[in-house]
Amino acid sequence: MLESMNTYELTIVMPDPTTSKDSAGAGGEEVARIIKVVTDFAKKTKGEVNKQESWGAKHLAYPIRKLAVAQYEHFVITLEPAQQVVLDKMLRMDENILRYMFVRV
């Protein structure tokens, strides 16, 4: 069965590598690893990363895991709906991601 491809906006919030004092916090290499996970997943599943932006460190409206500042990464990706569910589960399992949100465009 051939499924159509949908475009999604994905925003990921991770601990800021410059202010994170916790050893489990995302360092610069963790941010790069998460970006690589998303882009490699899109390529592997015949999807496409249309745009990737680093929004940088921003103050959070409320503390998450006792952190007041977090690193934001934003993607516009094209995936099959079934593959979006798989990527959603992968991101949910990653301990270095504070929050993430998929929005179908």
C-alpha atoms as an extended CHARMM CRD file, in Angstrom:
* protein
*
       105  EXT
         1         1  MET       CA              0.0000000000        0.0000000000        0.0000000000  PROA      1               0.0000000000
         2         2  LEU       CA              1.4280000000        3.3440000000       -1.0650000000  PROA      2               0.0000000000
         3         3  GLU       CA              1.0860000000        6.1000000000        1.5180000000  PROA      3               0.0000000000
         4         4  SER       CA              1.3630000000        9.7800000000        0.7850000000  PROA      4               0.0000000000
         5         5  MET       CA              4.1040000000       11.8670000000        2.3060000000  PROA      5               0.0000000000
         6         6  ASN       CA              3.2040000000       14.5500000000        4.8400000000  PROA      6               0.0000000000
         7         7  THR       CA              5.2190000000       17.5860000000        5.8500000000  PROA      7               0.0000000000
         8         8  TYR       CA              5.8100000000       18.1060000000        9.5660000000  PROA      8               0.0000000000
         9         9  GLU       CA              7.3970000000       20.7910000000       11.6760000000  PROA      9               0.0000000000
        10        10  LEU       CA              9.4010000000       19.2920000000       14.5380000000  PROA      10              0.0000000000
        11        11  THR       CA             10.7440000000       21.4040000000       17.3900000000  PROA      11              0.0000000000
        12        12  ILE       CA             13.0380000000       19.7870000000       19.9470000000  PROA      12              0.0000000000
        13        13  VAL       CA             13.9880000000       21.3060000000       23.3170000000  PROA      13              0.0000000000
        14        14  MET       CA             17.2200000000       20.0470000000       24.9140000000  PROA      14              0.0000000000
        15        15  PRO       CA             19.3180000000       21.2050000000       27.8700000000  PROA      15              0.0000000000
        16        16  ASP       CA             21.5820000000       24.1010000000       26.8790000000  PROA      16              0.0000000000
        17        17  PRO       CA             25.1650000000       22.7790000000       26.6140000000  PROA      17              0.0000000000
        18        18  THR       CA             26.6720000000       26.0530000000       27.8930000000  PROA      18              0.0000000000
        19        19  THR       CA             24.6280000000       26.2970000000       31.1010000000  PROA      19              0.0000000000
        20        20  SER       CA             23.9180000000       22.6540000000       31.9110000000  PROA      20              0.0000000000
        21        21  LYS       CA             25.7500000000       21.6810000000       35.1070000000  PROA      21              0.0000000000
        22        22  ASP       CA             24.2460000000       18.2050000000       35.1710000000  PROA      22              0.0000000000
        23        23  SER       CA             26.4830000000       15.4520000000       33.8130000000  PROA      23              0.0000000000
        24        24  ALA       CA             23.4300000000       14.0010000000       32.0510000000  PROA      24              0.0000000000
        25        25  GLY       CA             22.7950000000       17.3200000000       30.2900000000  PROA      25              0.0000000000
        26        26  ALA       CA             23.1880000000       17.6160000000       26.5610000000  PROA      26              0.0000000000
        27        27  GLY       CA             26.6430000000       18.7870000000       25.6040000000  PROA      27              0.0000000000
        28        28  GLY       CA             27.4100000000       20.1700000000       22.1650000000  PROA      28              0.0000000000
        29        29  GLU       CA             28.0020000000       16.6220000000       20.9580000000  PROA      29              0.0000000000
        30        30  GLU       CA             24.5720000000       15.5680000000       22.2690000000  PROA      30              0.0000000000
        31        31  VAL       CA             22.8580000000       18.3300000000       20.2950000000  PROA      31              0.0000000000
        32        32  ALA       CA             24.7530000000       17.2300000000       17.1760000000  PROA      32              0.0000000000
        33        33  ARG       CA             23.8410000000       13.5920000000       17.8700000000  PROA      33              0.0000000000
        34        34  ILE       CA             20.1240000000       14.3670000000       18.0800000000  PROA      34              0.0000000000
        35        35  ILE       CA             20.2640000000       16.4060000000       14.8630000000  PROA      35              0.0000000000
        36        36  LYS       CA             22.0230000000       13.4640000000       13.1910000000  PROA      36              0.0000000000
        37        37  VAL       CA             19.4090000000       11.0040000000       14.4980000000  PROA      37              0.0000000000
        38        38  VAL       CA             16.5760000000       13.0340000000       12.9380000000  PROA      38              0.0000000000
        39        39  THR       CA             18.3150000000       13.6250000000        9.5990000000  PROA      39              0.0000000000
        40        40  ASP       CA             19.5320000000       10.0120000000        9.2910000000  PROA      40              0.0000000000
        41        41  PHE       CA             16.0700000000        8.6960000000       10.1200000000  PROA      41              0.0000000000
        42        42  ALA       CA             14.5150000000       10.8660000000        7.3940000000  PROA      42              0.0000000000
        43        43  LYS       CA             17.0600000000        9.6820000000        4.8180000000  PROA      43              0.0000000000
        44        44  LYS       CA             16.7230000000        6.0290000000        5.8410000000  PROA      44              0.0000000000
        45        45  THR       CA             12.9330000000        6.0890000000        5.4860000000  PROA      45              0.0000000000
        46        46  LYS       CA             13.0000000000        7.8730000000        2.1060000000  PROA      46              0.0000000000
        47        47  GLY       CA             11.8680000000       11.1020000000        3.7300000000  PROA      47              0.0000000000
        48        48  GLU       CA             13.4960000000       14.4860000000        3.4640000000  PROA      48              0.0000000000
        49        49  VAL       CA             14.7000000000       17.2230000000        5.7930000000  PROA      49              0.0000000000
        50        50  ASN       CA             13.4840000000       20.3700000000        4.0510000000  PROA      50              0.0000000000
        51        51  LYS       CA             14.9190000000       22.7880000000        6.6040000000  PROA      51              0.0000000000
        52        52  GLN       CA             16.8840000000       22.6000000000        9.8400000000  PROA      52              0.0000000000
        53        53  GLU       CA             17.3970000000       25.6230000000       12.0800000000  PROA      53              0.0000000000
        54        54  SER       CA             19.1230000000       26.0660000000       15.4000000000  PROA      54              0.0000000000
        55        55  TRP       CA             17.0910000000       28.5670000000       17.3940000000  PROA      55              0.0000000000
        56        56  GLY       CA             19.7780000000       28.6680000000       20.0600000000  PROA      56              0.0000000000
        57        57  ALA       CA             19.4170000000       28.9410000000       23.8140000000  PROA      57              0.0000000000
        58        58  LYS       CA             16.1950000000       30.4700000000       25.1270000000  PROA      58              0.0000000000
        59        59  HSD       CA             14.7820000000       31.0240000000       28.5860000000  PROA      59              0.0000000000
        60        60  LEU       CA             11.9740000000       28.6560000000       29.4580000000  PROA      60              0.0000000000
        61        61  ALA       CA              8.6290000000       29.9240000000       30.7410000000  PROA      61              0.0000000000
        62        62  TYR       CA              8.9310000000       27.4790000000       33.6510000000  PROA      62              0.0000000000
        63        63  PRO       CA             11.7330000000       25.1750000000       34.8210000000  PROA      63              0.0000000000
        64        64  ILE       CA             11.9350000000       21.7270000000       33.2660000000  PROA      64              0.0000000000
        65        65  ARG       CA             14.1210000000       19.2650000000       35.2090000000  PROA      65              0.0000000000
        66        66  LYS       CA             15.3600000000       22.2770000000       37.2360000000  PROA      66              0.0000000000
        67        67  LEU       CA             16.6590000000       23.9910000000       34.0760000000  PROA      67              0.0000000000
        68        68  ALA       CA             15.7350000000       27.5730000000       33.1900000000  PROA      68              0.0000000000
        69        69  VAL       CA             17.4900000000       27.7410000000       29.7870000000  PROA      69              0.0000000000
        70        70  ALA       CA             17.2360000000       25.2560000000       26.9300000000  PROA      70              0.0000000000
        71        71  GLN       CA             18.5460000000       24.7340000000       23.3910000000  PROA      71              0.0000000000
        72        72  TYR       CA             15.9390000000       24.7180000000       20.6070000000  PROA      72              0.0000000000
        73        73  GLU       CA             16.2700000000       22.9020000000       17.2690000000  PROA      73              0.0000000000
        74        74  HSD       CA             13.6230000000       23.1920000000       14.5550000000  PROA      74              0.0000000000
        75        75  PHE       CA             13.1000000000       20.9250000000       11.5420000000  PROA      75              0.0000000000
        76        76  VAL       CA             10.7350000000       20.8700000000        8.5860000000  PROA      76              0.0000000000
        77        77  ILE       CA             10.6400000000       17.2600000000        7.4350000000  PROA      77              0.0000000000
        78        78  THR       CA              8.6640000000       15.1880000000        4.9640000000  PROA      78              0.0000000000
        79        79  LEU       CA              7.7820000000       11.6570000000        6.0850000000  PROA      79              0.0000000000
        80        80  GLU       CA              5.1680000000        8.9800000000        5.6000000000  PROA      80              0.0000000000
        81        81  PRO       CA              2.6110000000        9.0680000000        8.4360000000  PROA      81              0.0000000000
        82        82  ALA       CA              3.6760000000        5.6310000000        9.7020000000  PROA      82              0.0000000000
        83        83  GLN       CA              7.3120000000        6.7670000000        9.8640000000  PROA      83              0.0000000000
        84        84  GLN       CA              6.3530000000        9.8700000000       11.8650000000  PROA      84              0.0000000000
        85        85  VAL       CA              4.9670000000        7.5590000000       14.5580000000  PROA      85              0.0000000000
        86        86  VAL       CA              8.2640000000        5.6330000000       14.6490000000  PROA      86              0.0000000000
        87        87  LEU       CA             10.3040000000        8.8520000000       14.9400000000  PROA      87              0.0000000000
        88        88  ASP       CA              7.9390000000       10.0510000000       17.6760000000  PROA      88              0.0000000000
        89        89  LYS       CA              8.6830000000        6.9090000000       19.7060000000  PROA      89              0.0000000000
        90        90  MET       CA             12.4370000000        7.3050000000       19.1590000000  PROA      90              0.0000000000
        91        91  LEU       CA             12.3760000000       10.8810000000       20.4420000000  PROA      91              0.0000000000
        92        92  ARG       CA             10.2240000000        9.9270000000       23.4270000000  PROA      92              0.0000000000
        93        93  MET       CA             12.8260000000        7.3640000000       24.5080000000  PROA      93              0.0000000000
        94        94  ASP       CA             15.7740000000        9.8040000000       24.3650000000  PROA      94              0.0000000000
        95        95  GLU       CA             16.6020000000       11.0720000000       27.8640000000  PROA      95              0.0000000000
        96        96  ASN       CA             18.4280000000       14.1740000000       26.5820000000  PROA      96              0.0000000000
        97        97  ILE       CA             15.2740000000       15.6370000000       25.0540000000  PROA      97              0.0000000000
        98        98  LEU       CA             13.2550000000       17.7830000000       27.4470000000  PROA      98              0.0000000000
        99        99  ARG       CA             10.2860000000       18.3490000000       25.1300000000  PROA      99              0.0000000000
       100       100  TYR       CA              9.4450000000       17.9800000000       21.4470000000  PROA      100             0.0000000000
       101       101  MET       CA              6.4370000000       18.6840000000       19.2770000000  PROA      101             0.0000000000
       102       102  PHE       CA              5.3270000000       17.5010000000       15.8470000000  PROA      102             0.0000000000
       103       103  VAL       CA              2.9060000000       19.6500000000       13.8540000000  PROA      103             0.0000000000
       104       104  ARG       CA              1.5780000000       18.5140000000       10.4970000000  PROA      104             0.0000000000
       105       105  VAL       CA              1.7960000000       21.3740000000        7.9990000000  PROA      105             0.0000000000
